[in-house]
Amino acid sequence: MEFSAEMKYVLDTIWLLISGALVMWMAAGFAMLEAGMVRSKSVTAILTKNITLYALACLAYYVIGYNLMYGTGNSFMGSGLLLEGTSADGHSLMSDFFFQVVFVATAASIVSGTVAERIKYWPFMVFTLVLTALIYPIQGHWTWGGTSLGGMIDGFSDFAGSTIVHSVGGWAALAGAILLGARRGKYDSQGRVVPIPASNLPLATLGTFILWFGWFGFNGGSQLALGSKSDADAISAVLVNTNMAACAGALVALILTQVMYKKIDLTMVLNGALSGLVAITAGPDYPGPGLAVIIGAVGGVLVVFAVPFFDKLKIDDPVGALSVHLVNGIWGTLAVGIFKEDASFMTQLTGVIVIGAFTFIASFVTWYAIKATMGLRVSEEEELEGIDEREFGMHSYPEFVKLPGGLGYSSSATV
């Protein structure tokens, strides 16, 4: 191997590994964001789900998902790709697997927050297994895997996964939320929303910053190469556009909540930043920073209106994941068809519909089968007392430790 070719291989591989590590760190961001947005009595459950879903997603994708997604046809481990040698893009196949597997875990993390505070742990993990081993890889095989559904979505463009990762997680979460129903007390007898305050906004803010930071690996790594000047220039543009879209989403959400509610809503600002990130993910490679600001700003608008929209439908989403990942995953993918010169809006729309329909139906069937066999939801008593107490026997905050003599909890804080 010539020196220049070898150095390109080394640089491409190292960039994928560094980017994968940044995306892995997003798992911490999801854990902190969700832990901050739910009630104190549910935090241990959130943390346990986030660390174990990551571990399960990695193993399931290794055993089944990676070969199903990138192998010849719908091949399973042993008959398709092995994690040795060089990928078609010219870097280590092991580094390619590592970069791809952390994306799968991201999709599963999106589901966790939407179904929080009322789902049983083990049924959730069973769904995570099916999502990461089968549902995600199958739709990924149609797109990044190269089949294009026999030409039906040939030309579909999703640079880093607004649809393939984020809206897939959103569709899977939506199916689960519909079958689960809302948290008890979320809507009153007249159908009005009863606000359930987040337990720890500093933690949620930290989680958002961690996700923002990890997104530079998510989008930047999707260039898949760092072995030439053009690659370095492209990555620079991707990172700048990613950052500008997030900034626009946060500020637009801030302004809108001030105008609409006469007060700034921090949770909307956090989700506005994340919405900008999701929206730009489908196409951070083609616009200039100005267009990235527009795409992110629209994301900030959408999330402010999507959150109350789902509440009107009585679809309870404690962290706003549907509004962030599903709605803005769709918007970001369609934006490519609107703004990118060589992209087709109809192809983008077809891809959104096909992937969305498959993911929602497959997820709904999976959730329904789990509900019929294992059950999905904890009992009313368990939900009122807290999943942390009943399923895990421990609390994340000392104010929810029971006092001796059956005197109840040591604090009167909102639960």
C-alpha positions as a LaTeX table, in Angstrom:
\begin{tabular}{lrrr}
\hline
Residue & $x$ (\AA) & $y$ (\AA) & $z$ (\AA) \\
\hline
Met1 & 0.00 & 0.00 & 0.00 \\
Glu2 & 1.40 & 3.38 & $-0.96$ \\
Phe3 & 2.07 & 5.87 & 1.80 \\
Ser4 & $-0.65$ & 8.31 & 0.69 \\
Ala5 & $-3.26$ & 5.55 & 0.43 \\
Glu6 & $-2.25$ & 4.15 & 3.80 \\
Met7 & $-2.45$ & 7.54 & 5.46 \\
Lys8 & $-5.92$ & 8.11 & 4.00 \\
Tyr9 & $-6.99$ & 4.75 & 5.43 \\
Val10 & $-5.59$ & 5.69 & 8.84 \\
Leu11 & $-7.16$ & 9.15 & 8.90 \\
Asp12 & $-10.54$ & 7.90 & 7.69 \\
Thr13 & $-10.56$ & 5.15 & 10.29 \\
Ile14 & $-9.48$ & 7.40 & 13.16 \\
Trp15 & $-12.14$ & 9.97 & 12.25 \\
Leu16 & $-14.86$ & 7.31 & 12.37 \\
Leu17 & $-13.63$ & 6.06 & 15.74 \\
Ile18 & $-13.49$ & 9.55 & 17.25 \\
Ser19 & $-16.91$ & 10.41 & 15.83 \\
Gly20 & $-18.35$ & 7.14 & 17.11 \\
Ala21 & $-17.04$ & 7.91 & 20.58 \\
Leu22 & $-18.73$ & 11.33 & 20.45 \\
Val23 & $-22.01$ & 9.73 & 19.41 \\
Met24 & $-21.66$ & 7.17 & 22.22 \\
Trp25 & $-21.40$ & 10.11 & 24.64 \\
Met26 & $-24.86$ & 11.15 & 23.43 \\
Ala27 & $-26.17$ & 8.18 & 25.44 \\
Ala28 & $-25.19$ & 10.15 & 28.54 \\
Gly29 & $-26.99$ & 13.17 & 27.11 \\
Phe30 & $-30.21$ & 11.23 & 26.63 \\
Ala31 & $-29.93$ & 9.82 & 30.14 \\
Met32 & $-29.44$ & 13.24 & 31.74 \\
Leu33 & $-32.10$ & 14.96 & 29.61 \\
Glu34 & $-34.71$ & 12.31 & 30.37 \\
Ala35 & $-33.77$ & 12.08 & 34.05 \\
Gly36 & $-34.22$ & 15.82 & 34.39 \\
Met37 & $-37.54$ & 15.92 & 32.56 \\
Val38 & $-39.35$ & 13.16 & 34.48 \\
Arg39 & $-40.46$ & 13.19 & 38.12 \\
Ser40 & $-38.00$ & 12.35 & 40.89 \\
Lys41 & $-39.69$ & 9.04 & 41.62 \\
Ser42 & $-38.89$ & 7.80 & 38.08 \\
Val43 & $-35.24$ & 8.80 & 37.68 \\
Thr44 & $-33.65$ & 5.46 & 38.62 \\
Ala45 & $-35.83$ & 3.74 & 36.02 \\
Ile46 & $-34.73$ & 6.22 & 33.35 \\
Leu47 & $-31.05$ & 5.81 & 34.16 \\
Thr48 & $-31.28$ & 2.02 & 34.22 \\
Lys49 & $-33.09$ & 1.94 & 30.89 \\
Asn50 & $-30.58$ & 4.22 & 29.21 \\
Ile51 & $-27.46$ & 2.34 & 30.17 \\
Thr52 & $-28.92$ & $-1.10$ & 29.53 \\
Leu53 & $-30.63$ & $-0.22$ & 26.24 \\
Tyr54 & $-27.25$ & 0.98 & 24.98 \\
Ala55 & $-25.62$ & $-2.30$ & 25.93 \\
Leu56 & $-28.44$ & $-4.38$ & 24.43 \\
Ala57 & $-28.53$ & $-2.34$ & 21.22 \\
Cys58 & $-24.81$ & $-2.86$ & 20.65 \\
Leu59 & $-25.02$ & $-6.62$ & 21.14 \\
Ala60 & $-28.21$ & $-7.04$ & 19.08 \\
Tyr61 & $-26.78$ & $-5.01$ & 16.21 \\
Tyr62 & $-23.56$ & $-7.03$ & 16.32 \\
Val63 & $-25.26$ & $-10.42$ & 16.31 \\
Ile64 & $-28.01$ & $-9.64$ & 13.77 \\
Gly65 & $-28.53$ & $-6.01$ & 12.81 \\
Tyr66 & $-25.27$ & $-4.98$ & 11.13 \\
Asn67 & $-25.23$ & $-7.85$ & 8.66 \\
Leu68 & $-28.95$ & $-7.48$ & 8.06 \\
Met69 & $-28.43$ & $-3.82$ & 7.24 \\
Tyr70 & $-25.24$ & $-3.98$ & 5.18 \\
Gly71 & $-24.92$ & $-7.60$ & 4.08 \\
Thr72 & $-25.86$ & $-9.09$ & 0.72 \\
Gly73 & $-29.64$ & $-9.25$ & 0.75 \\
Asn74 & $-31.13$ & $-9.80$ & 4.18 \\
Ser75 & $-28.16$ & $-11.73$ & 5.53 \\
Phe76 & $-27.55$ & $-12.68$ & 9.12 \\
Met77 & $-24.29$ & $-13.13$ & 10.99 \\
Gly78 & $-22.12$ & $-15.73$ & 9.32 \\
Ser79 & $-23.56$ & $-15.32$ & 5.82 \\
Gly80 & $-22.97$ & $-11.63$ & 5.28 \\
Leu81 & $-20.35$ & $-9.13$ & 6.42 \\
Leu82 & $-17.70$ & $-9.92$ & 8.98 \\
Leu83 & $-15.97$ & $-7.28$ & 11.09 \\
Glu84 & $-12.60$ & $-7.77$ & 9.45 \\
Gly85 & $-10.93$ & $-6.03$ & 6.54 \\
Thr86 & $-11.74$ & $-2.83$ & 4.71 \\
Ser87 & $-15.17$ & $-1.33$ & 4.03 \\
Ala88 & $-16.36$ & $-0.21$ & 0.62 \\
Asp89 & $-15.66$ & 3.38 & 1.70 \\
Gly90 & $-12.00$ & 2.62 & 2.34 \\
His91 & $-11.67$ & 2.45 & 6.12 \\
Ser92 & $-11.54$ & $-0.28$ & 8.74 \\
Leu93 & $-14.70$ & $-2.38$ & 8.78 \\
Met94 & $-14.40$ & $-2.53$ & 12.56 \\
Ser95 & $-14.50$ & 1.27 & 12.74 \\
Asp96 & $-17.50$ & 1.31 & 10.42 \\
Phe97 & $-19.37$ & $-1.09$ & 12.70 \\
Phe98 & $-18.52$ & 1.00 & 15.76 \\
Phe99 & $-19.77$ & 4.18 & 14.10 \\
Gln100 & $-22.98$ & 2.52 & 12.95 \\
Val101 & $-23.80$ & 0.76 & 16.22 \\
Val102 & $-23.91$ & 3.97 & 18.24 \\
Phe103 & $-26.50$ & 5.32 & 15.78 \\
Val104 & $-28.72$ & 2.33 & 16.53 \\
Ala105 & $-28.51$ & 3.04 & 20.25 \\
Thr106 & $-29.55$ & 6.65 & 19.55 \\
Ala107 & $-32.76$ & 5.49 & 17.89 \\
Ala108 & $-33.56$ & 3.28 & 20.89 \\
Ser109 & $-32.85$ & 6.12 & 23.33 \\
Ile110 & $-35.51$ & 8.27 & 21.66 \\
Val111 & $-38.14$ & 5.69 & 22.59 \\
Ser112 & $-37.13$ & 5.62 & 26.24 \\
Gly113 & $-38.21$ & 9.16 & 27.08 \\
Thr114 & $-41.57$ & 9.00 & 25.33 \\
Val115 & $-42.78$ & 5.93 & 27.25 \\
Ala116 & $-41.27$ & 7.02 & 30.56 \\
Glu117 & $-42.94$ & 6.77 & 33.98 \\
Arg118 & $-45.52$ & 4.12 & 33.17 \\
Ile119 & $-43.85$ & 1.29 & 31.24 \\
Lys120 & $-42.46$ & $-1.89$ & 32.76 \\
Tyr121 & $-38.73$ & $-2.37$ & 32.41 \\
Trp122 & $-38.55$ & $-5.85$ & 30.84 \\
Pro123 & $-41.20$ & $-5.30$ & 28.15 \\
Phe124 & $-39.34$ & $-2.13$ & 27.17 \\
Met125 & $-36.12$ & $-4.10$ & 26.80 \\
Val126 & $-37.84$ & $-6.72$ & 24.67 \\
Phe127 & $-39.02$ & $-3.99$ & 22.32 \\
Thr128 & $-35.52$ & $-2.51$ & 22.26 \\
Leu129 & $-34.18$ & $-5.90$ & 21.17 \\
Val130 & $-36.63$ & $-6.12$ & 18.26 \\
Leu131 & $-36.05$ & $-2.50$ & 17.24 \\
Thr132 & $-32.27$ & $-2.72$ & 17.17 \\
Ala133 & $-31.95$ & $-6.23$ & 15.76 \\
Leu134 & $-34.68$ & $-6.10$ & 13.12 \\
Ile135 & $-36.77$ & $-2.95$ & 12.59 \\
Tyr136 & $-33.95$ & $-0.40$ & 12.41 \\
Pro137 & $-31.64$ & $-2.57$ & 10.26 \\
Ile138 & $-34.36$ & $-3.50$ & 7.77 \\
Gln139 & $-35.25$ & 0.10 & 6.96 \\
Gly140 & $-31.54$ & 0.97 & 7.06 \\
His141 & $-30.92$ & $-1.72$ & 4.44 \\
Trp142 & $-33.35$ & 0.06 & 2.12 \\
Thr143 & $-31.41$ & 3.31 & 2.38 \\
Trp144 & $-27.82$ & 3.32 & 3.65 \\
Gly145 & $-27.61$ & $-0.41$ & 2.88 \\
Gly146 & $-28.02$ & 0.36 & $-0.81$ \\
Thr147 & $-31.19$ & $-1.38$ & $-2.00$ \\
Ser148 & $-33.40$ & 1.72 & $-2.43$ \\
Leu149 & $-36.43$ & $-0.59$ & $-2.28$ \\
Gly150 & $-35.96$ & $-1.71$ & $-5.84$ \\
Gly151 & $-35.74$ & 1.88 & $-7.06$ \\
Met152 & $-38.83$ & 3.21 & $-5.26$ \\
Ile153 & $-36.71$ & 5.56 & $-3.17$ \\
Asp154 & $-33.70$ & 5.69 & $-5.46$ \\
Gly155 & $-32.02$ & 9.03 & $-4.85$ \\
Phe156 & $-33.35$ & 9.40 & $-1.30$ \\
Ser157 & $-30.92$ & 11.62 & 0.61 \\
Asp158 & $-30.44$ & 11.49 & 4.38 \\
Phe159 & $-26.85$ & 12.46 & 5.17 \\
Ala160 & $-26.76$ & 11.52 & 8.86 \\
Gly161 & $-30.22$ & 10.22 & 9.67 \\
Ser162 & $-33.02$ & 12.74 & 10.24 \\
Thr163 & $-35.35$ & 10.00 & 9.03 \\
Ile164 & $-33.24$ & 6.83 & 9.18 \\
Val165 & $-32.35$ & 7.38 & 12.86 \\
His166 & $-34.44$ & 10.14 & 14.43 \\
Ser167 & $-37.87$ & 9.76 & 12.89 \\
Val168 & $-37.51$ & 5.97 & 13.08 \\
Gly169 & $-37.06$ & 6.35 & 16.84 \\
Gly170 & $-39.99$ & 8.77 & 16.85 \\
Trp171 & $-42.34$ & 6.44 & 14.96 \\
Ala172 & $-41.42$ & 3.55 & 17.25 \\
Ala173 & $-42.03$ & 5.77 & 20.28 \\
Leu174 & $-45.38$ & 7.00 & 18.93 \\
Ala175 & $-46.67$ & 3.44 & 18.55 \\
Gly176 & $-45.67$ & 2.64 & 22.12 \\
Ala177 & $-47.18$ & 5.82 & 23.55 \\
Ile178 & $-50.52$ & 5.15 & 21.85 \\
Leu179 & $-50.77$ & 1.63 & 23.27 \\
Leu180 & $-49.52$ & 2.66 & 26.72 \\
Gly181 & $-51.78$ & 5.63 & 27.22 \\
Ala182 & $-50.96$ & 8.76 & 29.20 \\
Arg183 & $-49.53$ & 8.97 & 32.69 \\
Arg184 & $-52.24$ & 9.04 & 35.34 \\
Gly185 & $-53.25$ & 12.62 & 36.08 \\
Lys186 & $-51.76$ & 14.06 & 32.90 \\
Tyr187 & $-55.22$ & 14.98 & 31.54 \\
Asp188 & $-58.24$ & 15.85 & 33.65 \\
Ser189 & $-61.81$ & 14.63 & 33.11 \\
Gln190 & $-62.43$ & 17.42 & 30.60 \\
Gly191 & $-59.32$ & 16.48 & 28.65 \\
Arg192 & $-57.33$ & 19.52 & 29.75 \\
Val193 & $-53.59$ & 19.19 & 30.24 \\
Val194 & $-52.40$ & 19.02 & 33.83 \\
Pro195 & $-48.76$ & 20.13 & 33.87 \\
Ile196 & $-46.35$ & 17.64 & 35.44 \\
Pro197 & $-43.20$ & 19.61 & 36.35 \\
Ala198 & $-39.77$ & 18.28 & 35.48 \\
Ser199 & $-37.70$ & 17.18 & 38.46 \\
Asn200 & $-34.32$ & 18.67 & 37.59 \\
Leu201 & $-33.90$ & 21.31 & 34.89 \\
Pro202 & $-30.15$ & 21.72 & 35.49 \\
Leu203 & $-29.78$ & 18.03 & 34.67 \\
Ala204 & $-31.95$ & 18.38 & 31.56 \\
Thr205 & $-29.87$ & 21.36 & 30.44 \\
Leu206 & $-26.65$ & 19.40 & 30.94 \\
Gly207 & $-28.12$ & 16.57 & 28.91 \\
Thr208 & $-28.94$ & 18.96 & 26.08 \\
Phe209 & $-25.40$ & 20.33 & 25.99 \\
Ile210 & $-23.99$ & 16.78 & 25.95 \\
Leu211 & $-26.27$ & 15.88 & 23.04 \\
Trp212 & $-25.28$ & 19.06 & 21.21 \\
Phe213 & $-21.60$ & 18.20 & 21.66 \\
Gly214 & $-22.09$ & 14.59 & 20.56 \\
Trp215 & $-23.95$ & 15.75 & 17.46 \\
Phe216 & $-20.69$ & 17.04 & 16.00 \\
Gly217 & $-19.63$ & 13.39 & 15.78 \\
Phe218 & $-23.07$ & 12.32 & 14.62 \\
Asn219 & $-23.10$ & 14.66 & 11.63 \\
Gly220 & $-19.40$ & 15.23 & 11.13 \\
Gly221 & $-18.59$ & 11.53 & 11.20 \\
Ser222 & $-21.17$ & 10.88 & 8.51 \\
Gln223 & $-18.73$ & 12.37 & 6.00 \\
Leu224 & $-17.02$ & 8.98 & 6.56 \\
Ala225 & $-13.61$ & 10.29 & 5.57 \\
Leu226 & $-10.87$ & 12.70 & 6.64 \\
Gly227 & $-8.13$ & 11.73 & 4.21 \\
Ser228 & $-8.18$ & 14.67 & 1.84 \\
Lys229 & $-8.51$ & 18.44 & 1.77 \\
Ser230 & $-12.03$ & 18.18 & 0.35 \\
Asp231 & $-13.05$ & 15.88 & 3.22 \\
Ala232 & $-11.64$ & 18.29 & 5.80 \\
Asp233 & $-13.46$ & 21.20 & 4.16 \\
Ala234 & $-16.71$ & 19.21 & 4.06 \\
Ile235 & $-16.46$ & 18.25 & 7.73 \\
Ser236 & $-15.81$ & 21.88 & 8.66 \\
Ala237 & $-18.95$ & 22.95 & 6.83 \\
Val238 & $-21.00$ & 20.15 & 8.42 \\
Leu239 & $-19.95$ & 21.12 & 11.95 \\
Val240 & $-20.61$ & 24.82 & 11.40 \\
Asn241 & $-24.04$ & 24.14 & 9.89 \\
Thr242 & $-24.90$ & 21.75 & 12.71 \\
Asn243 & $-24.03$ & 24.33 & 15.33 \\
Met244 & $-25.84$ & 27.20 & 13.61 \\
Ala245 & $-29.05$ & 25.19 & 13.20 \\
Ala246 & $-29.06$ & 24.34 & 16.90 \\
Cys247 & $-28.53$ & 27.97 & 17.88 \\
Ala248 & $-31.38$ & 29.09 & 15.64 \\
Gly249 & $-33.73$ & 26.45 & 17.00 \\
Ala250 & $-33.03$ & 27.43 & 20.61 \\
Leu251 & $-33.47$ & 31.17 & 20.06 \\
Val252 & $-36.63$ & 30.85 & 17.99 \\
Ala253 & $-38.20$ & 28.62 & 20.64 \\
Leu254 & $-37.23$ & 31.17 & 23.29 \\
Ile255 & $-38.81$ & 34.06 & 21.39 \\
Leu256 & $-41.97$ & 32.14 & 20.56 \\
Thr257 & $-42.62$ & 31.07 & 24.14 \\
Gln258 & $-42.10$ & 34.65 & 25.32 \\
Val259 & $-44.60$ & 35.92 & 22.75 \\
Met260 & $-47.17$ & 33.14 & 23.20 \\
Tyr261 & $-47.03$ & 32.57 & 26.95 \\
Lys262 & $-45.48$ & 35.84 & 28.20 \\
Lys263 & $-42.77$ & 33.77 & 29.87 \\
Ile264 & $-39.70$ & 31.96 & 28.59 \\
Asp265 & $-40.06$ & 28.18 & 28.78 \\
Leu266 & $-36.65$ & 26.58 & 29.36 \\
Thr267 & $-37.86$ & 23.12 & 28.38 \\
Met268 & $-38.96$ & 24.51 & 25.02 \\
Val269 & $-35.60$ & 26.23 & 24.56 \\
Leu270 & $-33.81$ & 22.95 & 25.21 \\
Asn271 & $-36.04$ & 21.10 & 22.78 \\
Gly272 & $-35.68$ & 23.96 & 20.30 \\
Ala273 & $-31.93$ & 23.41 & 20.20 \\
Leu274 & $-32.42$ & 19.68 & 19.76 \\
Ser275 & $-35.01$ & 20.28 & 17.04 \\
Gly276 & $-32.54$ & 22.39 & 15.10 \\
Leu277 & $-30.00$ & 19.58 & 15.40 \\
Val278 & $-32.44$ & 16.93 & 14.22 \\
Ala279 & $-33.63$ & 19.10 & 11.32 \\
Ile280 & $-30.15$ & 19.78 & 9.94 \\
Thr281 & $-29.05$ & 16.15 & 10.28 \\
Ala282 & $-30.53$ & 15.10 & 6.92 \\
Gly283 & $-28.47$ & 17.67 & 5.05 \\
Pro284 & $-25.68$ & 19.44 & 6.95 \\
Asp285 & $-23.36$ & 18.96 & 3.96 \\
Tyr286 & $-24.95$ & 21.18 & 1.30 \\
Pro287 & $-26.20$ & 24.52 & 2.74 \\
Gly288 & $-24.28$ & 27.54 & 3.82 \\
Pro289 & $-24.62$ & 28.68 & 7.44 \\
Gly290 & $-27.43$ & 31.06 & 6.52 \\
Leu291 & $-29.63$ & 28.30 & 5.14 \\
Ala292 & $-28.72$ & 26.10 & 8.11 \\
Val293 & $-30.07$ & 28.87 & 10.36 \\
Ile294 & $-33.36$ & 28.86 & 8.44 \\
Ile295 & $-33.69$ & 25.07 & 8.67 \\
Gly296 & $-32.94$ & 25.14 & 12.40 \\
Ala297 & $-35.27$ & 28.08 & 12.99 \\
Val298 & $-38.18$ & 26.24 & 11.37 \\
Gly299 & $-37.35$ & 23.34 & 13.68 \\
Gly300 & $-37.67$ & 25.68 & 16.65 \\
Val301 & $-41.08$ & 26.83 & 15.44 \\
Leu302 & $-42.31$ & 23.29 & 14.85 \\
Val303 & $-41.40$ & 22.01 & 18.29 \\
Val304 & $-43.24$ & 24.84 & 20.06 \\
Phe305 & $-46.45$ & 23.97 & 18.21 \\
Ala306 & $-45.95$ & 20.19 & 18.11 \\
Val307 & $-45.80$ & 19.74 & 21.90 \\
Pro308 & $-49.35$ & 21.11 & 22.52 \\
Phe309 & $-50.55$ & 19.32 & 19.36 \\
Phe310 & $-49.65$ & 15.92 & 20.79 \\
Asp311 & $-51.25$ & 16.94 & 24.08 \\
Lys312 & $-54.49$ & 17.72 & 22.23 \\
Leu313 & $-54.36$ & 14.17 & 20.90 \\
Lys314 & $-53.77$ & 12.99 & 24.50 \\
Ile315 & $-50.48$ & 11.41 & 23.50 \\
Asp316 & $-48.32$ & 11.86 & 26.58 \\
Asp317 & $-44.64$ & 12.45 & 25.85 \\
Pro318 & $-42.80$ & 13.43 & 29.05 \\
Val319 & $-39.65$ & 14.68 & 27.31 \\
Gly320 & $-41.05$ & 16.00 & 24.02 \\
Ala321 & $-39.20$ & 13.39 & 21.94 \\
Leu322 & $-41.99$ & 13.06 & 19.38 \\
Ser323 & $-41.97$ & 16.79 & 18.73 \\
Val324 & $-38.18$ & 16.88 & 18.48 \\
His325 & $-37.23$ & 13.67 & 16.70 \\
Leu326 & $-40.33$ & 12.64 & 14.76 \\
Val327 & $-41.65$ & 16.01 & 13.62 \\
Asn328 & $-38.26$ & 17.55 & 12.92 \\
Gly329 & $-36.86$ & 14.36 & 11.48 \\
Ile330 & $-39.58$ & 14.63 & 8.85 \\
Trp331 & $-39.00$ & 18.36 & 8.36 \\
Gly332 & $-35.24$ & 17.98 & 7.97 \\
Thr333 & $-35.62$ & 15.23 & 5.39 \\
Leu334 & $-38.15$ & 17.23 & 3.35 \\
Ala335 & $-35.95$ & 20.32 & 3.61 \\
Val336 & $-33.30$ & 18.49 & 1.58 \\
Gly337 & $-35.85$ & 18.07 & $-1.21$ \\
Ile338 & $-36.74$ & 21.76 & $-0.99$ \\
Phe339 & $-33.29$ & 23.33 & $-0.81$ \\
Lys340 & $-30.75$ & 20.87 & $-2.24$ \\
Glu341 & $-30.28$ & 21.31 & $-5.98$ \\
Asp342 & $-29.86$ & 17.67 & $-6.97$ \\
Ala343 & $-32.50$ & 16.27 & $-4.58$ \\
Ser344 & $-36.12$ & 15.47 & $-5.40$ \\
Phe345 & $-38.85$ & 16.55 & $-3.00$ \\
Met346 & $-41.10$ & 13.70 & $-4.11$ \\
Thr347 & $-38.35$ & 11.15 & $-3.52$ \\
Gln348 & $-37.74$ & 12.62 & $-0.07$ \\
Leu349 & $-41.46$ & 12.52 & 0.69 \\
Thr350 & $-41.72$ & 8.94 & $-0.55$ \\
Gly351 & $-38.83$ & 7.91 & 1.68 \\
Val352 & $-40.42$ & 9.55 & 4.70 \\
Ile353 & $-43.75$ & 7.82 & 4.05 \\
Val354 & $-42.32$ & 4.37 & 3.30 \\
Ile355 & $-39.90$ & 4.32 & 6.22 \\
Gly356 & $-42.45$ & 5.89 & 8.55 \\
Ala357 & $-45.22$ & 3.47 & 7.63 \\
Phe358 & $-42.99$ & 0.42 & 7.95 \\
Thr359 & $-41.51$ & 1.53 & 11.28 \\
Phe360 & $-44.84$ & 2.51 & 12.83 \\
Ile361 & $-46.64$ & $-0.66$ & 11.74 \\
Ala362 & $-43.79$ & $-2.98$ & 12.71 \\
Ser363 & $-43.41$ & $-1.20$ & 16.05 \\
Phe364 & $-47.14$ & $-1.20$ & 16.76 \\
Val365 & $-47.35$ & $-4.95$ & 16.08 \\
Thr366 & $-44.33$ & $-5.57$ & 18.31 \\
Trp367 & $-45.66$ & $-3.39$ & 21.14 \\
Tyr368 & $-49.09$ & $-5.04$ & 20.83 \\
Ala369 & $-47.61$ & $-8.55$ & 20.98 \\
Ile370 & $-45.61$ & $-7.61$ & 24.07 \\
Lys371 & $-48.70$ & $-6.05$ & 25.66 \\
Ala372 & $-50.73$ & $-9.21$ & 24.99 \\
Thr373 & $-48.09$ & $-11.54$ & 26.45 \\
Met374 & $-46.07$ & $-9.66$ & 29.08 \\
Gly375 & $-48.08$ & $-6.52$ & 29.61 \\
Leu376 & $-46.67$ & $-3.06$ & 29.09 \\
Arg377 & $-47.86$ & $-0.84$ & 31.88 \\
Val378 & $-47.22$ & $-0.89$ & 35.59 \\
Ser379 & $-50.23$ & $-0.95$ & 37.91 \\
Glu380 & $-51.91$ & 2.23 & 39.12 \\
Glu381 & $-50.47$ & 1.71 & 42.58 \\
Glu382 & $-46.96$ & 1.20 & 41.22 \\
Glu383 & $-47.22$ & 4.29 & 39.06 \\
Leu384 & $-48.44$ & 6.45 & 41.94 \\
Glu385 & $-45.76$ & 5.20 & 44.29 \\
Gly386 & $-43.09$ & 5.33 & 41.62 \\
Ile387 & $-41.43$ & 2.78 & 39.36 \\
Asp388 & $-38.14$ & 3.36 & 41.16 \\
Glu389 & $-39.61$ & 1.98 & 44.38 \\
Arg390 & $-41.47$ & $-1.00$ & 42.92 \\
Glu391 & $-39.21$ & $-2.22$ & 40.12 \\
Phe392 & $-35.77$ & $-1.18$ & 41.33 \\
Gly393 & $-36.05$ & $-0.77$ & 45.08 \\
Met394 & $-33.91$ & 2.35 & 45.14 \\
His395 & $-34.26$ & 6.08 & 44.66 \\
Ser396 & $-32.12$ & 8.64 & 42.89 \\
Tyr397 & $-32.90$ & 11.35 & 45.44 \\
Pro398 & $-32.88$ & 10.95 & 49.26 \\
Glu399 & $-36.13$ & 12.86 & 49.75 \\
Phe400 & $-37.97$ & 9.81 & 48.42 \\
Val401 & $-36.51$ & 7.34 & 50.89 \\
Lys402 & $-39.22$ & 6.04 & 53.19 \\
Leu403 & $-38.99$ & 6.95 & 56.84 \\
Pro404 & $-39.17$ & 4.32 & 59.61 \\
Gly405 & $-42.55$ & 3.40 & 61.04 \\
Gly406 & $-44.55$ & 3.87 & 57.85 \\
Leu407 & $-44.40$ & 7.65 & 58.11 \\
Gly408 & $-44.22$ & 8.06 & 54.35 \\
Tyr409 & $-41.56$ & 10.02 & 52.49 \\
Ser410 & $-39.02$ & 12.36 & 54.02 \\
Ser411 & $-40.07$ & 15.29 & 51.84 \\
Ser412 & $-43.29$ & 16.83 & 50.63 \\
Ala413 & $-41.72$ & 17.68 & 47.26 \\
Thr414 & $-43.78$ & 17.11 & 44.15 \\
Val415 & $-43.69$ & 13.51 & 43.01 \\
\hline
\end{tabular}
